[in-house]
Amino acid sequence: MKNKYYCPEIFLDVVASKLVSTSVLFLNVELLSEFYYNFPRELDVRLGRGLAKEEVERFAREDPRVRGHLDCVRRKELLELVVEKIEGLRGLEGSSARGALRDLDREWKRERGGKGRKREEGKKSGGWGIF
């Protein structure tokens, strides 16, 4: 401790560097951490909340990567809509085709006098029987 009185410049230099490092730590922890925490939230409040959906999408489309992703999502939604429509048409077509086949079968049976295919005498009415 006696040496600090013999060379005060070195002692003051050490004290000054210690004060600088402490103040940097204080600024980082107290001020900048609060800024880093609040800044994105403040931007979100000021930019995101007051905009309509179209304005947000227009803002997002300014970034080429985001624009490509949004276009891909839009195409996916449109393809899913097309698949739903095709399946609906297929269901309608299937039910109307079954109804048309049923009508043709009834008409054919009426023309033949209500008789279907005659079975040959002596054969059983089985399907794939071996005997």
N, C-alpha and C positions, 0 to 999 in steps of 0.2 A: 503494500500500500504506500510505502514511502516513495516508490519510484514515480508515482503520478505527480508528485510535486516537483520532481527534477525535470520531467519532460511533459508538460501539459498539452502540447500539440498532439502527441500520440494518444493521450487519454481522451482528449476532445474528439479526435477522429474516430476512435472506437465507440464513444458514446453517440456520436452523430450517425454512424453506420447502424448501430443498434436501434436508434430512434427511427431511422428510415425503414429498416426491415419491419419494425413493429407497426409503423404507420401503413406500410404496404399491406401487411396482413390484415390490419383493421379495415382498410378500404376494400380489400377483396371480400372479407367475410361479412362485414356489416352493410356496406353500401352496394357493392356490385352483386352480391348474392340476392339482395332484395330486388335490384334492378332486373337481374336475369330471371327471377321468379315472376315479377309483375309484368315485364314487357310483353311476352306473348299473350298473356291474358288481356292486357290493355288493348293490344292490337285486335284481338278477337272481338272484344266488346265494341271497339270503335268501327272496325271494318266489317265484321261478320254479322253482327246482329241486325243492323239497319238495312242490309241489302236484301233484295228479293232473290228468289232462287235463280232466275235468269241472269241477274247481275253477278251472282257468285260463280255461276258456270262460265260466264264470259271472262271473269277475272281468272278463273282456273285455267281456261283454254289459252291463256297467254304463255304458259309454259308448254313447250312442245311435247315433253314426256307425259305430262298430265293430259294434254289434248289427245294424244294417241290412246291413252288408257280410257278416257271418256268415250272416244269413238268406238273402241272395242266393246265397251259395256253397252253402248247404244245398239251396235250391230247384234250383240248377243240377245238383248231384249227383243229386238225386231224378229230375229230368227225363232225365238221361243214363241212369239205371237203367231208367226206363220205356222209353226208345228201344231199349235193348238187349233188353228183354223183348219188345217189339213186333216187332223184327227177328227174334228167335228164333222167335216164333209164326208170323211170315210165312214163315220158312224151313220150318218144320214143315208149315204149311198148303200151301205150294207143292209140297213133295215128296209129301205125301199126295194133293193134288189131281192131280198128274201121274200118280201111281200109280193113282188112281181113274179117270182118263181112259184110261189104258192098259188097265185092266181092262174098261172099257166098250167100247173099240175091239175087244178080243179077243172079247168076248161078241157084239158085233154081227157080227163076221166069222164066228163059229161059227154064228150063226143064218142067215146067208146062204149057208152051205155053204163057207166059206173063200174065197169069191170077193169081190174088191173091186169097184171101179167098172170096167166094161168100157170099153175104148177103142173109139172109133168106127173103123171100117175106113178105111184110107187116110190117116189122120192120123198124123203123127209124134208121138213122145212128148217133144216139146220143150216148152219153156215159152213164151217170148215171141218165138219165131222169126218173122221177117218173111215168109219164103218157105215 
